[in-house]
Amino acid sequence: MNTPEPFLGDVPHSPVRHHILSVLVENKSGVLARVAGLFARRGFNIFSLAVAPAETSARFSRITIVVDAESAPLEQIVGQLSKLVNVVSISDLAPKDAIERELMLATIRTNVDDRTGLLDVVGTSGAAIVDVDSHSVTLMLSGTPAACDVLERELENYDTLELHRTGRVALPRLGKRASA
């Protein structure tokens, strides 16, 4: 089986199905609710949403929104977002010009018989074990969305107690400019 490299190198991309928007907003109460509400009112499907303070300034936050390309034209999304008072800038990141990562945590029930197989999956995927007890293992993968997809499929062979993915964060590749 060919497992994608979770951290470095070029990542093969399927045909574009999603828009990746990096939205810089003022870090004020209610801004995230207004942005999400705009998508809900317009019927735009949000595939993934991640938000955190931007760079070193507590004054701004960066929202990475991955939007289903079928649910809304990019120009309409950007136009609606730019009308919101607290939106500072919007960048459309083309998948081939972006570095995308997400975090996956999974707790798997294990016993002596299947722990070795699970350790093999962890080793080949680039994941790490972050917690262990006598009946379960919690693992973590920080990697491309494709690497998280592969690991999630591999874990279908085990008794998954909990699995959580953060959603994508993205930045333009060095030397590439985002547009919007």
DOLUMLUM-711827 format. One record per residue (C-alpha): residue number from 1; x, y, z. Coordinates in Angstrom, 2 decimals. Last residue first. Layout:
N
+------+---------+---------+---------+
: resi :       u :       v :       w :
+------+---------+---------+---------+
:  NUM :       X :       Y :       Z :
...
+------+---------+---------+---------+
This chain:
180
+------+---------+---------+---------+
: resi :       u :       v :       w :
+------+---------+---------+---------+
:  180 :   -8.87 :   37.24 :   -3.88 :
:  179 :   -5.45 :   35.84 :   -4.60 :
:  178 :   -2.72 :   34.04 :   -2.70 :
:  177 :    0.86 :   34.57 :   -3.81 :
:  176 :    3.28 :   31.70 :   -4.24 :
:  175 :    7.02 :   31.91 :   -3.47 :
:  174 :    6.70 :   29.88 :   -0.30 :
:  173 :    3.55 :   27.77 :   -0.45 :
:  172 :    0.45 :   29.66 :    0.66 :
:  171 :   -0.81 :   28.79 :    4.14 :
:  170 :   -3.44 :   26.29 :    5.19 :
:  169 :   -5.35 :   25.00 :    8.19 :
:  168 :   -7.66 :   22.10 :    7.65 :
:  167 :  -10.19 :   20.53 :    9.97 :
:  166 :   -9.54 :   19.48 :   13.53 :
:  165 :  -10.15 :   15.75 :   13.18 :
:  164 :  -11.60 :   13.69 :   16.03 :
:  163 :  -11.88 :    9.95 :   16.55 :
:  162 :  -13.27 :    8.20 :   19.58 :
:  161 :  -13.67 :    4.57 :   20.68 :
:  160 :  -12.34 :    3.06 :   17.46 :
:  159 :  -12.46 :   -0.74 :   17.57 :
:  158 :   -9.94 :   -1.61 :   14.85 :
:  157 :  -10.07 :   -2.44 :   11.13 :
:  156 :  -11.63 :    0.97 :   10.41 :
:  155 :   -8.33 :    2.42 :   11.71 :
:  154 :   -6.71 :    1.93 :    8.30 :
:  153 :   -9.41 :    4.10 :    6.68 :
:  152 :   -8.75 :    6.87 :    9.23 :
:  151 :   -5.02 :    6.58 :    8.58 :
:  150 :   -5.53 :    7.05 :    4.83 :
:  149 :   -7.88 :   10.01 :    5.32 :
:  148 :   -5.42 :   11.66 :    7.75 :
:  147 :   -2.64 :   11.29 :    5.16 :
:  146 :   -4.91 :   12.82 :    2.50 :
:  145 :   -5.76 :   15.78 :    4.77 :
:  144 :   -2.03 :   16.39 :    5.08 :
:  143 :   -0.38 :   15.76 :    8.39 :
:  142 :   -0.49 :   15.92 :   12.15 :
:  141 :   -1.37 :   12.44 :   13.31 :
:  140 :   -2.13 :   11.55 :   16.90 :
:  139 :   -2.74 :    8.28 :   18.70 :
:  138 :   -4.63 :    7.28 :   21.79 :
:  137 :   -4.23 :    3.65 :   22.82 :
:  136 :   -6.68 :    1.45 :   24.72 :
:  135 :   -7.22 :   -1.39 :   27.18 :
:  134 :   -4.19 :   -1.39 :   29.53 :
:  133 :   -3.60 :    2.35 :   29.17 :
:  132 :   -1.76 :    4.38 :   26.55 :
:  131 :   -1.51 :    8.05 :   25.58 :
:  130 :    0.25 :   10.09 :   22.85 :
:  129 :    1.10 :    7.41 :   20.30 :
:  128 :    2.48 :    9.04 :   17.20 :
:  127 :    1.34 :    9.00 :   13.58 :
:  126 :    3.70 :    8.82 :   10.60 :
:  125 :    1.36 :    6.42 :    8.81 :
:  124 :    3.76 :    3.44 :    8.63 :
:  123 :    4.58 :    3.52 :   12.34 :
:  122 :    1.01 :    3.96 :   13.57 :
:  121 :   -0.24 :    1.15 :   11.32 :
:  120 :    2.56 :   -1.13 :   12.59 :
:  119 :    1.70 :   -0.22 :   16.20 :
:  118 :   -1.92 :   -1.18 :   15.47 :
:  117 :   -0.81 :   -4.59 :   14.24 :
:  116 :    1.25 :   -5.11 :   17.42 :
:  115 :   -1.67 :   -4.05 :   19.62 :
:  114 :   -4.07 :   -6.56 :   18.05 :
:  113 :   -3.39 :   -9.65 :   20.17 :
:  112 :   -2.53 :   -7.94 :   23.45 :
:  111 :   -5.78 :   -6.01 :   23.47 :
:  110 :   -6.74 :   -2.69 :   22.00 :
:  109 :   -9.54 :   -0.14 :   22.05 :
:  108 :   -8.54 :    2.78 :   19.82 :
:  107 :   -8.55 :    6.46 :   20.77 :
:  106 :   -8.04 :    8.73 :   17.79 :
:  105 :   -6.63 :   12.23 :   17.40 :
:  104 :   -6.31 :   13.84 :   13.96 :
:  103 :   -4.64 :   17.16 :   13.26 :
:  102 :   -4.84 :   18.98 :    9.96 :
:  101 :   -2.40 :   20.29 :    7.42 :
:  100 :   -2.52 :   22.13 :    4.10 :
:   99 :    0.43 :   23.80 :    2.36 :
:   98 :   -0.99 :   25.79 :   -0.51 :
:   97 :   -0.20 :   26.44 :   -4.18 :
:   96 :   -1.60 :   23.17 :   -5.54 :
:   95 :   -4.71 :   23.60 :   -3.36 :
:   94 :   -5.36 :   27.14 :   -4.66 :
:   93 :   -5.52 :   29.47 :   -1.66 :
:   92 :   -8.15 :   32.20 :   -1.93 :
:   91 :   -7.13 :   35.07 :    0.34 :
:   90 :   -9.51 :   37.36 :    2.22 :
:   89 :   -8.56 :   40.49 :    4.14 :
:   88 :   -9.70 :   42.63 :    7.10 :
:   87 :  -13.16 :   41.18 :    7.82 :
:   86 :  -14.69 :   42.96 :   10.84 :
:   85 :  -17.27 :   44.96 :    8.87 :
:   84 :  -18.65 :   42.06 :    6.80 :
:   83 :  -19.04 :   43.12 :    3.16 :
:   82 :  -15.83 :   41.28 :    2.18 :
:   81 :  -17.43 :   37.98 :    3.19 :
:   80 :  -20.34 :   38.41 :    0.75 :
:   79 :  -18.07 :   39.27 :   -2.16 :
:   78 :  -15.65 :   36.46 :   -1.35 :
:   77 :  -18.47 :   33.90 :   -1.28 :
:   76 :  -20.06 :   35.22 :   -4.48 :
:   75 :  -16.75 :   35.25 :   -6.34 :
:   74 :  -15.99 :   31.69 :   -5.23 :
:   73 :  -19.22 :   30.27 :   -6.65 :
:   72 :  -21.25 :   28.36 :   -4.07 :
:   71 :  -22.45 :   24.86 :   -3.18 :
:   70 :  -20.40 :   22.90 :   -5.72 :
:   69 :  -17.06 :   24.30 :   -4.56 :
:   68 :  -17.67 :   22.96 :   -1.03 :
:   67 :  -15.98 :   25.49 :    1.22 :
:   66 :  -12.81 :   25.11 :    3.27 :
:   65 :  -12.62 :   28.01 :    5.69 :
:   64 :   -9.40 :   28.98 :    7.44 :
:   63 :  -10.13 :   31.78 :    9.90 :
:   62 :   -7.22 :   33.93 :   11.01 :
:   61 :   -7.62 :   36.08 :   14.09 :
:   60 :   -6.54 :   39.67 :   14.65 :
:   59 :   -5.87 :   42.01 :   17.59 :
:   58 :   -4.10 :   39.34 :   19.64 :
:   57 :   -1.12 :   39.92 :   17.37 :
:   56 :    1.71 :   37.40 :   17.18 :
:   55 :    0.61 :   35.66 :   13.97 :
:   54 :   -3.15 :   35.35 :   13.84 :
:   53 :   -5.27 :   34.22 :   16.80 :
:   52 :   -7.07 :   30.97 :   15.98 :
:   51 :   -9.85 :   29.70 :   13.73 :
:   50 :  -10.52 :   26.46 :   11.86 :
:   49 :  -13.48 :   25.65 :    9.61 :
:   48 :  -13.97 :   22.62 :    7.37 :
:   47 :  -16.46 :   21.53 :    4.70 :
:   46 :  -18.65 :   24.62 :    4.99 :
:   45 :  -21.69 :   24.26 :    2.71 :
:   44 :  -23.00 :   27.55 :    1.34 :
:   43 :  -26.76 :   27.90 :    1.84 :
:   42 :  -26.64 :   31.70 :    1.74 :
:   41 :  -27.98 :   32.09 :    5.28 :
:   40 :  -25.66 :   29.35 :    6.60 :
:   39 :  -22.54 :   30.83 :    5.01 :
:   38 :  -23.32 :   34.30 :    6.37 :
:   37 :  -24.06 :   32.79 :    9.77 :
:   36 :  -20.59 :   31.23 :    9.89 :
:   35 :  -18.99 :   34.64 :    9.29 :
:   34 :  -21.31 :   36.40 :   11.74 :
:   33 :  -20.74 :   33.74 :   14.42 :
:   32 :  -16.97 :   33.99 :   13.94 :
:   31 :  -17.15 :   37.77 :   14.38 :
:   30 :  -19.31 :   37.58 :   17.53 :
:   29 :  -16.76 :   38.88 :   20.02 :
:   28 :  -13.80 :   40.58 :   18.44 :
:   27 :  -10.49 :   39.41 :   17.00 :
:   26 :  -10.59 :   41.50 :   13.85 :
:   25 :  -10.61 :   39.19 :   10.86 :
:   24 :   -8.06 :   37.67 :    8.45 :
:   23 :   -9.77 :   35.16 :    6.17 :
:   22 :   -7.85 :   32.32 :    4.54 :
:   21 :  -10.17 :   30.70 :    2.05 :
:   20 :   -9.66 :   27.20 :    0.66 :
:   19 :  -12.17 :   26.48 :   -2.12 :
:   18 :  -13.09 :   22.84 :   -2.46 :
:   17 :  -13.66 :   20.30 :   -5.20 :
:   16 :  -10.48 :   20.93 :   -7.13 :
:   15 :   -9.51 :   17.84 :   -9.13 :
:   14 :   -7.42 :   15.49 :   -6.98 :
:   13 :   -4.19 :   16.75 :   -5.57 :
:   12 :   -0.89 :   14.92 :   -5.20 :
:   11 :    1.16 :   16.25 :   -2.29 :
:   10 :    4.61 :   17.57 :   -2.99 :
:    9 :    7.20 :   17.15 :   -0.30 :
:    8 :    7.10 :   17.02 :    3.47 :
:    7 :    4.83 :   16.15 :    6.43 :
:    6 :    2.38 :   13.30 :    6.04 :
:    5 :    4.07 :   11.40 :    3.21 :
:    4 :    1.28 :    9.51 :    1.48 :
:    3 :    0.97 :    5.76 :    2.18 :
:    2 :    1.26 :    3.47 :   -0.88 :
:    1 :    0.00 :    0.00 :    0.00 :
+------+---------+---------+---------+
